[in-house]
Amino acid sequence: MGAGVSNWRLAKAVSRLGQLGVVAGTALDQILCRRLQDGDVEGHVRRALDQFPFQKMARRIIDAYFIPGGRKPDAPYHPAKMHTVEGFHFSHELCIAANFVEVFLAKEDHNGLVGINFLEKIQMPHLPSLYGAMLAGVAVVIVGAGIPLEFPNALSALAEHQPASYAVNIVGAKSGEAYRMTFDPAAFIEEDYLLAPLMRPAFLPIISSDVLATVLVRRAKEAIHGFIIEGPMAGGHNAPPRGALKLTEDGQPIYGPRDAVNMDVIREIGLPFWLAGSYGAPDRMKEALAAGASGVQVGTPFALCVESGLTPEFRRELIRKAFLGEAKVFTDPKASPTGFPFKVAELEGTLSEPDVYNKRRRVCDLGFLREAYRREDGSIGYRCAAEPEKAYLAKGGKPASLEGRKCLCNALVSNVGMPQHLADGSTELPLITLGDDYVGIGRFCSAEQPDFTAADVVRTLLGS
């Protein structure tokens, strides 16, 4: 659901309907900073921070970023620092507070369950982000885009306010070298906070193969409460096809029998599972239940409903294109700096258009998808295949990795109406991701009435 698309408003709407509403955990620290710089017009962020257990921390954040009345429309946002393996104390404070705020607001005024979704590949904010979400009482943690073996131990430690660590992937690390992030809640807990244990949330890894499910169960079965099995028709990042990469004539990855999940293996494991990837239709819901699933995970219909964080103009234009028969989603094997295929919804004026993308000046100022690498002297450096070419190559990046890479960090935040304004007068442009079932969005609305709600989605899927 991208950064800020599945926001607290959408998660709350879904949870109130008796389903699991899930907030996107990506870039919440930057989103918090931008909401405050935009003046927090309705006061939601500050109301949540009033309930934050660490009030001195909350005050530091408000003092640093809140602008009464909001910044000037063409003024640049003051960004938070980019994350590093070593971590910055204030950066961790921002992650703790931002994740608390998002979950708190999603849980406010109802008794439904709220979850949070993280991308395993965005490793450096994980520990403080988890702690902040748990302080707010998050019920479920969902993790995709990687192998999340480190999460169970981190959840257990943080529930007791104990130090947690997380293994970091370092490109070029030598045999025997281990790099771990550490996070100690004691460095952030204020003196008047009562240290009652936190609820340990349920843990649901997102998987795309039965082999990975088997590995996770063998390593941490007691800590896993089920699986979300996501196919390549889902929006956002997709798992790469297994084996040598083959492309269609228009350049999209080809998935084959080796990429199909063996459902017999999944059922034999005995844990609950949910199916994802173009399951946003009543018949697909019935199909999932018939296969033994506990339900489905749905993104695209909710991304286009009125409670979504997606900018209303983009949302309505995408729906209009669908009714004109022009809905198209391209699985781009190059767009994401992670190297994972990434679903791109084609929309005029966005980075989905080659001419628009080619005019963008490369800049890397958010850095969530940077990779950490080992320098020759053993220290850690950071690079991104979407950053300026010379900088990337100077850091040992491969020239072939530069082709077609797009700055997803800035684009995804632009999707939700908070684009950065650059010194040269340009504005960061969006790049919207949707799943393949975008073409069927008409089951929830009409050309005359394109606006629909989360309740419309749930009612349609349940056939009620």
C-alpha positions in Angstrom: 0.0 0.0 0.0 3.0 2.3 -0.2 4.0 5.0 2.2 1.0 6.7 3.7 -1.6 5.1 1.4 -2.8 2.7 4.0 -2.9 5.4 6.6 -4.6 5.5 10.0 -7.9 6.7 8.5 -8.1 3.7 6.2 -7.0 1.2 8.8 -9.5 2.6 11.3 -12.3 2.4 8.7 -11.5 -1.3 8.0 -11.0 -2.2 11.7 -14.4 -0.7 12.6 -16.0 -3.1 10.1 -14.6 -6.1 12.0 -11.7 -6.8 9.7 -8.0 -6.3 10.3 -7.0 -2.7 9.3 -3.3 -2.4 8.6 -1.3 0.8 8.5 1.8 1.0 6.2 4.9 1.3 8.3 7.1 2.7 5.6 8.6 6.2 6.0 6.3 7.1 8.9 9.0 9.3 10.5 9.2 11.4 7.3 5.4 11.5 7.0 5.1 12.6 10.6 7.6 15.4 10.0 5.7 16.6 6.9 2.3 16.5 8.6 3.7 18.7 11.3 5.3 21.1 8.8 2.0 21.3 7.0 0.5 22.6 10.2 -1.3 19.5 11.5 -4.4 21.3 10.4 -6.9 19.0 12.1 -4.6 18.5 15.1 -4.6 14.7 14.9 -0.8 14.3 15.2 -0.6 16.5 18.2 -3.6 14.9 19.8 -1.9 11.5 19.5 1.4 12.9 20.8 -0.5 14.1 23.8 -1.1 10.5 24.6 2.4 9.4 23.9 4.1 8.0 27.0 7.3 10.0 26.6 6.2 13.6 26.7 9.7 15.2 26.6 10.4 13.3 23.4 7.1 14.5 22.0 7.9 18.1 22.8 11.3 17.8 21.1 9.7 16.6 17.9 7.0 19.3 17.9 9.6 22.0 18.6 11.7 20.7 15.7 9.0 20.3 13.0 5.7 21.9 13.9 4.9 25.0 11.9 1.7 26.8 13.1 -0.5 27.5 10.0 1.8 25.3 7.9 4.8 26.0 5.7 4.5 28.1 2.5 3.1 26.0 -0.3 6.3 26.1 -2.4 8.7 25.8 0.6 10.8 22.6 0.8 10.2 20.2 3.7 12.9 19.9 6.2 13.7 16.2 6.1 14.7 13.9 8.9 18.1 12.4 8.8 18.6 9.3 6.7 18.9 6.1 8.7 22.2 4.3 9.3 23.2 1.0 10.9 24.6 2.8 13.9 21.5 5.0 14.2 21.0 8.5 15.5 19.2 9.0 18.8 16.8 11.6 17.5 16.1 9.6 14.3 15.1 6.7 16.6 12.8 9.1 18.6 11.1 10.1 15.4 10.5 6.4 14.5 9.1 5.6 17.9 6.8 8.6 18.0 5.7 8.3 14.3 4.7 4.6 14.6 3.0 5.3 17.9 1.0 8.1 16.3 -0.2 6.1 13.3 -1.3 3.1 15.3 -2.8 5.2 18.1 -5.0 7.1 15.6 -6.0 3.9 13.8 -7.1 2.3 17.1 -8.9 5.4 18.5 -12.6 5.2 19.4 -13.2 1.5 18.5 -12.4 -2.0 19.7 -11.2 -3.5 16.4 -7.7 -4.9 15.7 -5.1 -2.8 14.0 -1.9 -4.2 12.4 1.2 -2.6 10.8 3.1 -3.7 7.7 6.9 -3.4 7.3 9.2 -4.2 4.4 12.1 -6.4 5.6 14.4 -4.8 3.1 14.0 -1.4 4.8 16.0 -2.7 7.8 17.5 0.3 9.6 14.3 1.8 11.1 12.8 -1.6 12.2 13.6 -1.7 15.9 12.5 1.8 17.0 9.5 1.5 14.6 8.4 -1.8 16.2 8.8 -0.3 19.7 6.7 2.7 18.8 3.9 0.6 17.3 3.9 -1.7 20.3 3.7 1.2 22.7 0.4 2.0 21.0 -0.9 -1.6 21.3 -0.5 -2.8 17.7 -2.2 -6.2 17.4 -0.4 -7.7 14.4 2.9 -7.2 12.7 3.1 -8.1 9.0 6.4 -8.3 7.2 7.2 -8.8 3.5 9.9 -8.1 0.9 12.5 -10.3 2.5 13.1 -13.1 5.0 12.0 -11.8 8.4 13.7 -14.3 10.7 14.9 -11.6 13.0 11.5 -10.2 13.9 10.3 -12.8 16.5 13.2 -12.3 18.9 12.9 -8.5 18.5 9.2 -8.6 19.3 9.8 -10.7 22.4 12.6 -8.4 23.7 10.8 -5.2 23.0 7.6 -6.4 24.7 9.7 -6.5 27.9 11.4 -3.2 27.2 14.6 -5.1 26.8 17.5 -4.4 24.3 16.9 -5.9 20.8 19.2 -6.5 17.9 18.7 -7.1 14.2 21.1 -8.6 11.6 21.8 -6.2 8.8 22.6 -7.2 5.2 25.9 -5.6 4.2 26.9 -5.9 0.6 30.5 -7.2 0.3 30.7 -8.3 3.9 33.5 -10.8 4.3 33.1 -14.3 5.6 32.7 -14.3 9.4 31.8 -10.6 9.6 28.5 -9.9 11.3 26.8 -6.6 11.4 23.9 -6.0 13.8 21.8 -3.0 14.8 21.0 -2.6 18.4 18.2 -0.7 20.2 17.8 -0.3 23.9 14.5 1.1 25.1 16.1 2.2 28.3 17.9 4.9 26.4 14.5 6.4 25.5 12.2 5.6 28.4 11.5 8.7 30.5 11.6 8.6 34.3 7.9 8.8 35.0 6.9 6.0 32.6 5.7 2.8 34.4 7.4 -0.2 32.8 4.4 -2.6 32.4 5.1 -5.3 29.8 3.7 -4.5 26.3 1.4 -6.8 24.4 3.4 -9.0 22.0 1.7 -8.6 18.6 0.9 -11.6 16.4 3.5 -12.0 13.7 2.5 -12.8 10.1 5.3 -13.0 7.5 4.4 -12.4 3.8 5.7 -15.3 1.7 5.7 -16.2 -2.0 6.9 -19.8 -1.7 6.2 -22.9 0.4 9.9 -23.3 0.8 10.2 -20.1 2.7 7.2 -21.1 4.8 9.0 -24.3 5.7 12.2 -22.5 6.6 10.4 -20.0 8.8 8.4 -22.7 10.6 11.6 -24.7 11.2 13.3 -21.7 12.7 10.6 -20.0 14.6 7.3 -21.9 14.5 6.2 -20.9 18.0 6.6 -17.2 17.1 4.6 -17.3 13.9 0.9 -17.0 14.0 0.2 -17.6 10.3 1.2 -16.6 6.8 0.2 -14.2 4.1 0.8 -15.9 0.7 1.3 -13.2 -1.9 1.4 -13.9 -5.6 3.0 -11.8 -8.4 -0.3 -10.1 -9.2 -0.2 -8.0 -6.0 0.7 -4.4 -6.0 4.0 -2.9 -4.7 7.1 -5.1 -4.7 6.8 -8.7 -6.1 9.2 -11.5 -5.4 11.4 -12.1 -8.4 10.7 -15.1 -10.6 12.7 -18.2 -9.7 15.5 -19.1 -12.1 16.9 -17.0 -14.9 14.9 -13.8 -15.5 12.8 -13.9 -18.7 10.8 -11.0 -19.9 7.7 -10.5 -22.1 8.0 -8.5 -25.3 7.1 -5.3 -23.4 9.7 -6.1 -20.7 7.8 -7.6 -17.8 9.0 -10.6 -15.8 7.6 -14.0 -16.7 6.4 -16.1 -13.9 6.0 -19.9 -14.3 5.1 -23.1 -12.5 8.2 -22.8 -10.2 6.7 -19.6 -8.8 3.4 -21.3 -7.8 3.0 -22.0 -4.0 2.4 -25.7 -3.2 -0.8 -25.3 -1.1 -0.6 -28.9 0.1 2.6 -28.0 1.9 1.0 -24.8 3.4 -2.0 -26.7 4.6 0.2 -29.4 6.2 2.0 -26.8 8.2 -1.2 -26.2 10.0 -1.0 -22.5 10.6 -3.7 -20.0 9.4 -3.0 -18.4 6.1 -4.4 -15.6 4.0 -4.1 -15.3 0.2 -3.0 -12.1 -1.5 -2.6 -10.8 -5.1 -5.7 -10.0 -7.0 -8.1 -11.4 -4.4 -10.2 -8.2 -4.3 -13.3 -9.8 -5.8 -16.1 -12.0 -4.2 -15.4 -15.0 -6.4 -11.7 -14.8 -5.4 -12.6 -14.6 -1.8 -14.7 -17.8 -2.1 -11.8 -19.4 -3.9 -9.4 -18.6 -1.1 -11.8 -19.9 1.6 -12.3 -23.1 -0.4 -8.5 -23.6 -0.5 -8.4 -23.5 3.3 -7.4 -19.9 3.8 -8.7 -17.9 6.7 -9.3 -15.0 4.4 -7.6 -12.7 2.0 -5.4 -9.6 2.1 -6.6 -6.9 -0.2 -4.8 -3.7 -1.2 -5.8 -2.2 -4.6 -9.5 -1.6 -3.9 -8.7 0.0 -0.6 -6.0 2.1 -2.2 -8.7 3.7 -4.4 -11.4 4.2 -1.8 -12.0 7.6 -0.2 -10.3 6.8 3.1 -7.1 6.0 1.3 -4.2 8.4 1.7 -3.7 8.6 -2.1 -4.2 12.1 -3.4 -7.9 12.4 -4.5 -7.0 13.7 -7.9 -4.8 10.7 -8.6 -7.4 8.3 -7.2 -10.2 9.7 -9.3 -8.2 9.8 -12.5 -7.1 6.2 -12.1 -10.7 5.2 -11.6 -11.7 7.2 -14.7 -9.1 5.5 -16.8 -10.4 2.1 -15.6 -13.9 2.9 -16.8 -12.5 4.0 -20.2 -10.8 0.6 -20.5 -7.3 2.3 -20.1 -6.3 0.7 -16.8 -2.8 -0.7 -17.1 -0.3 -1.9 -14.5 3.2 -2.6 -15.6 5.5 -5.0 -13.6 8.7 -3.1 -13.9 11.8 -5.2 -13.2 14.1 -2.2 -13.0 12.2 0.6 -11.2 12.9 -0.4 -7.6 16.5 0.1 -6.3 15.9 -3.1 -4.3 16.1 -5.2 -7.5 12.6 -6.6 -6.8 10.0 -6.2 -9.6 7.7 -3.3 -8.8 4.1 -2.8 -10.0 3.6 0.6 -11.7 0.1 2.0 -12.5 0.4 4.0 -15.7 -0.8 7.6 -15.2 -0.1 10.7 -17.2 2.2 13.2 -15.5 3.8 10.6 -13.2 7.1 8.8 -13.3 5.4 5.9 -15.1 5.9 7.9 -18.3 9.5 7.5 -19.7 9.7 11.2 -20.8 8.7 12.4 -17.4 11.1 10.0 -15.7 14.0 11.1 -17.9 13.5 14.7 -17.0 13.9 14.1 -13.3 17.2 15.1 -11.7 18.5 12.3 -9.6 18.6 13.0 -5.9 18.7 10.8 -2.8 17.5 12.7 0.3 15.3 10.1 2.0 17.3 7.0 1.6 15.0 4.3 2.8 16.0 1.9 -0.1 19.7 2.6 0.2 21.9 -0.5 0.5 24.6 -0.7 3.1 28.0 -1.9 1.8 31.4 -2.7 3.2 34.1 -0.2 2.2 37.7 -1.5 1.7 38.6 -0.2 5.2 35.8 -2.2 6.8 33.5 0.7 7.5 30.0 0.9 6.3 28.9 3.1 3.4 25.5 3.7 1.8 24.4 3.8 -1.8 21.3 3.7 -3.9 20.9 2.8 -7.6 18.5 5.7 -7.9 20.9 8.3 -6.6 23.1 10.5 -8.9 25.1 8.3 -11.2 28.5 9.6 -10.4 27.9 9.2 -6.6 26.7 5.7 -7.0 29.6 4.6 -9.2 32.1 6.3 -6.9 30.8 4.1 -4.1 31.5 0.9 -6.1 28.0 0.5 -7.6 27.7 -1.3 -10.9 26.8 0.7 -14.0 24.2 -1.8 -15.1 22.3 -1.3 -11.8 21.6 2.4 -12.7 19.4 1.7 -15.7 15.7 2.4 -15.2 16.0 2.9 -11.4 13.5 5.3 -9.9 13.4 7.1 -6.6 10.5 5.3 -5.0 11.1 7.0 -1.6 10.2 10.5 -2.9 7.6 9.3 -5.4 5.6 7.3 -2.9 5.5 10.2 -0.4 4.4 12.4 -3.4 1.5 10.0 -4.0 -0.1 11.1 -0.7 0.1 14.8 -1.3 3.5 15.7 0.4 6.0 16.1 -2.5 9.3 17.6 -1.8 10.0 21.0 -3.5 13.6 21.2 -4.8 16.0 24.1 -4.9 15.8 24.3 -8.7 12.1 25.0 -8.5 11.0 21.5 -9.5 8.7 19.2 -7.4 9.1 15.5 -6.8 6.5 13.6 -8.9 4.4 10.5 -8.0 4.7 6.9 -9.0 1.6 5.0 -8.1 1.6 1.3 -7.5 -1.5 -0.9 -7.8 -2.1 -4.6 -8.3 -3.3 -6.3 -11.5 -6.9 -6.3 -10.4 -7.0 -2.5 -10.8 -8.9 -3.3 -14.0 -11.8 -4.6 -12.0 -12.3 -1.5 -9.8 -15.7 -1.0 -11.3 -17.2 -3.7 -9.0 -17.0 -1.1 -6.2 -18.2 2.1 -8.0 -19.5 3.6 -11.2 -18.3 6.1 -13.8 -20.9 8.5 -12.5 -20.1 7.9 -8.8 -16.4 7.1 -8.7 -16.0 7.7 -4.9 -16.5 4.6 -2.8 -15.7 3.7 0.8 -13.9 1.0 2.7 -17.3 -0.2 3.8 -18.3 -0.6 0.1 -15.2 -2.8 -0.5 -15.9 -5.0 2.6 -19.6 -5.4 1.7 -18.8 -6.3 -1.9 -16.1 -8.9 -0.9 -18.4 -10.5 1.7 -21.3 -10.5 -0.7 -23.4 -8.7 1.9 
